[in-house]
Amino acid sequence: MKAKEPIRIGVAGAARRGGHFTDSLKALNVVVAAVCDIKKERLEECKAQMGAEEAYTDYEQMLDSAKLDAVLVATPMFLHADQAIAALSRNIHVLSEVTAGVSVDECKRLVRATKQSKAIYMMAENYIYMRPNQFVQGLVNAGMFGEVYYAEGEYIHELKQLMEETPWRRKWGSGIRGITYPTHSLGPILTWMERDRVERVCCEDTGSHYVDPRGEAYAADSATMLAKTQKKRLIKIRFDMVSDRPHAMTNYQLQGTDGAYESARSHQERAKIWLRGVNADQQNWLDAETLMLQEAYARHLPEVWRNPPAILHNDWHGGGDYLVLRDFIAAVRGEIPCPIDIHRALDMTLPGLMSQQSILQDGAWMEVPDSRLW
Ligand SMILES: NC(=O)c1ccc[n+]([C@@H]2O[C@H](COP(=O)([O-])OP(=O)(O)OC[C@H]3O[C@@H](n4cnc5c(N)ncnc54)[C@H](O)[C@@H]3O)[C@@H](O)[C@H]2O)c1
C-alpha cells in the first residue's frame, strides 16, 4: 500500500460499535467505502453519519463489491473469526473487534487464513492504548519496575440490561462459565509482560445469584482465572458482567522487584504507584497522575500522549479507539509491524477460552495452546 493512497475501509456492525470509530476514521483520512449492518432500517443513517460511499446488509457482498483495502469487523463476538476469514481469503486487511474468536477451533481456522493471506490481521484491543496503561508501559520499558513478576486485571461491568438488548451477549458473554471477555484485562498486562505468553490457566466462579427477566440463571456472576506465563509470572483476572455494583473495567495491578502499580478503581479514586527509583520510602504510594505530569517522568509516555491531538480528549475508551485504528492504518501501510497480530491477539483470547474448559473440570489447570505452533 503506497503511503499517499487513502485506505478504503468497510465497516461491519456500523449501526453500533462500528459507528464509534466515525470521528477517528475521519481524523485519519480513511475513506469509508462502505458500511454494513443487518439492521436495514439504520443503514442510510449510518451511511450519512460515516460519510460512506455505499451501504450493504450482506457482509460478503460488501467484501466482493466495495473495492475495499480493509475491513473493520465490529459485529457480535461469535461472528468475528468467520468474518475475518472471509476478508483475509480475499486479501482484505482486517481490524477485528475483541475477542478474536469464541472457540479454539475458530482460532485455528483464523491462524490458517492469516497465514494464507497477503493481508494483515489485527485485533482492536484498545485498552492497551489508554494513557495510564501506556505510562506504565513506558516505565516498564525503562526498567523502573525492575523484574515484573505479578499482575492483576479486572473487567467488572454490570451489563444485564445490555444483554437483553443484545441477546448474543446473553449467550456468549454471560451464558458460558469462565472468562468470556478477557482481552481488556490481559491486553495491557501482556503488553507490560512483552515476549511472554500465558501457558497455563485455572478458573473458578461464584455460582449464580441473579436471574434474567425469563427467570433463567446466568452461568455465574463472577469468575476468577489464575494464569502462569512461560516466564513463570503469575496473573489474576476477574471477570464479572452480572453483579450489581459500580463499574470497574480498567482495574490493573502490576508488581515488579522495584515497583508496584494499582490503577484507579473508580472515578472517585486515583491511580497509585511506588517506584524504588523515585521514592525509597516503601510505605507511601505516589499519585500516578501527578508523576505522569512531571517532566522527568512524562518522557515515559508516548509522544501522542504528551501532546495529544484534540480527538484523544473526546474519543471513546480513553483514546484507545483512535490509537488502535491509527496503528492499524500504519501497519497496513507497512510503516510499523502489526502491533496486535494474530498470535498476540490469540495470546489475549485463548487463555479465556481455556478457562472455560478449566471451570468444567473443577478448576483444573489447563495448557493454553501456542498459536505459533499451529
Ligand atoms: N473494544 C471495546 O472497547 C468494545 C466496546 C464495545 C463492544 N466491543 C465489541 O464490539 C462488538 C460489537 O459490540 P456491540 O456492543 O456494538 O454489539 P451490538 O450487538 O450492539 O451491535 C452489533 C451490530 O452488528 C450488527 N450485525 C449483526 N450481525 C451482522 C452481520 N452478519 N453483518 C453485519 N452486521 C451485523 C448488528 O445489527 C448490530 O448493529 C462485540 O464483539 C463487542 O465485544 C468492543
The ligand as an ORCA input file, in Angstrom:
! r2SCAN-3c Opt
* xyz 0 1
  N     -13.154     -2.734     22.335
  C     -14.156     -2.218     23.031
  O     -13.951     -1.379     23.894
  C     -15.550     -2.668     22.705
  C     -16.650     -1.922     23.159
  C     -17.924     -2.361     22.783
  C     -18.074     -3.504     22.031
  N     -16.987     -4.199     21.631
  C     -17.106     -5.376     20.783
  O     -17.668     -4.955     19.562
  C     -18.564     -5.927     19.059
  C     -19.934     -5.324     18.827
  O     -20.458     -4.897     20.063
  P     -21.790     -4.041     20.149
  O     -21.950     -3.622     21.549
  O     -21.787     -2.987     19.106
  O     -22.846     -5.165     19.771
  P     -24.317     -4.925     19.203
  O     -24.991     -6.229     19.176
  O     -24.937     -3.790     19.918
  O     -24.059     -4.409     17.729
  C     -23.572     -5.240     16.728
  C     -24.024     -4.683     15.392
  O     -23.640     -5.621     14.405
  C     -24.751     -5.822     13.542
  N     -24.655     -7.146     12.925
  C     -25.037     -8.343     13.448
  N     -24.795     -9.336     12.580
  C     -24.236     -8.759     11.490
  C     -23.773     -9.260     10.262
  N     -23.815    -10.574      9.972
  N     -23.276     -8.396      9.353
  C     -23.233     -7.069      9.620
  N     -23.665     -6.537     10.777
  C     -24.158     -7.373     11.704
  C     -25.953     -5.656     14.425
  O     -27.122     -5.372     13.688
  C     -25.536     -4.510     15.311
  O     -25.850     -3.258     14.758
  C     -18.567     -7.040     20.086
  O     -17.720     -8.060     19.691
  C     -18.052     -6.409     21.349
  O     -17.381     -7.332     22.138
  C     -15.735     -3.782     21.954
*
